[in-house]
Every structure is written in C-alpha cells, then in structure tokens.
C-alpha cells in the first residue's frame, strides 16, 4: 500500500465520517471533490472485497457505493474496473447464487493497477 495514498485516504475518510451525520452517506460524499470521492470509494470497496468478496459488500449494504465506484474508476482511467462494477450492478442481487458470487470474485481478483492509478491521480491532483 502506497504511503501517500494511505495518508490521503485517511484524511478523506475522517472528513466523510465527520460529515456523515445521521447516516446520510450521499451527503457526505457530495461534499468531496471528485478525486477525494474516488479515493475514498475505491479504497472502501477494495478493503471490503479483500475481506470477504462481493458477498460481504452486499451483506454489509455497501453496494450503495457501486455507482460512485464506477464514476471513480472512470475518473482514474480504469475502464476494466468500471466495467466490472457495472457487471456487478447488473448481475448481483438477493438471489445471486454462490456460483455467481464466485464468478464475480474471480473477475475482480484478476484486475490490477488500482493503487498505481490512485498514486498518479494524487500526484497530478486529478484523475487519469
């Protein structure tokens, strides 16, 4: 994990948590710049995915972040990630089978480069 990204993420996460009064996550996210939102959303979801795959994202009701993640990965110049998250939104639901969850987890695991994209975005102050 890149130290610059970790420090920026920690600052943004504190702002989100401080602004998240009454569990209005959309309002807290709206207060961020597009780059801050991209950093926050991608790291939050990637940590959830590392801990328990797509099942955990949906079990913890963090799937509300998916549209933000698609926007974030597009901003970071990561069309493969954006396409994967679109696929998840289109195919994952309450009745998703274990096979579908495994397929999505394998497809996500095959992606790479997110941390490098965040480093570039922070260094330049913008997305791709």
N, C-alpha and C positions, 0 to 999 in steps of 0.2 A: 504494500500500500504506500503510495507516494505521500510524503510528509506534508507537502504543500497542499495537496488535495485534502488530506485528513484535517489540517488546520482550518482550511476554508469551509469544509463540510461542518466541522464542529461549531464554527461561528454562525453559519446559516441555520443549523439545527437548533441552536439556542434561540435565535430570533423567531423561528417557527414555533417552538414550544412556548416562548414567552407571549407570542401573539395569538396563540391558539386558545383563546378564552371561550368557554362554552362549547368546546369540541367543534368549532367552525373551521375545519381544515382548509376549505376552499378560500375563506377569507385570509387566513394566514399565508397561504401560498400566493394569493393575489398580491400581497404586499412585497413579494420578492421580485428582483429583476429576472428576466428570462434565464440568464446564466446561473443565478443563485437557485432558482427553482429547478433547473436542470441538474445541478449538482446535488441538491437535496433529494429530489425524487429518485434519481438513478441510484444513488447510494443506499437510500432506504429500501428500495425494492431489491437491489442486488444483495443486501445483507439478509433480507427475508428469504430470498431464493437460495442463498448459501446455507441457511439454517434448516430449510425444510421444503424447498421446491415450491412449485405453484400451489400445491395443496395448502401450504402454510400461508401463502399470500391471501388466498381466498378464505381460509379458516379464520385468519386474523382480521378479515374485512379490509385489507389494504388494497383491494382491487380498485377502489375509487381513484388510486394513483395512476392507473393504466393510461388514461388519456393524456395526463401530464407527462408520463414517461415517453409516449410516442412523440409528443412535441419536443421533449428534451433530447431524445436520441436524434431526431431530425436536426435540431439546432447544433448538436455536437458532430454532425456529419457522419452518423452511424445508421445508414439505411437498413442494414441487416437486423440490427436490434429493433428499430422501429417496426419493421415488417413482422418480426417475431411477436412483438407485443400486440400488434394488430391481430395476428393469428390467434393469440390467447384470448383477446376480447371477443373474437368471433366464435371460438370453439369451446371455451371453458365455461362451465355452468354448474349448477347444483347437481345435475345428473351426470356429470362427467365421470367416465369410467376410470379405473386405475390405469388401464392401457393408455387412455388419452392423456392423463396426467404424466405418465412416464414418457410418452412421446414428446410432450411439451418440455419436460425437464431435460431430456436428451438434446433437444433442439437448442434450448437455452445454453446448455453446457458447452455446445460446440461453438458458441460465439466468443469473441475475444476482442480486446482493444479498448474497452470502456475506460480503464484508468488512464491510458495514454491519451485518449480523447479529452478527458477532463483536465489533464495536465496542460495540454495545448490550449484549451479554452481559457483556463485560468491565466496562463502566461500571456495570452493575447487580449484577454478581457472580453472575449466573445466566443460564440460557437464556431464550428468549422470555419 
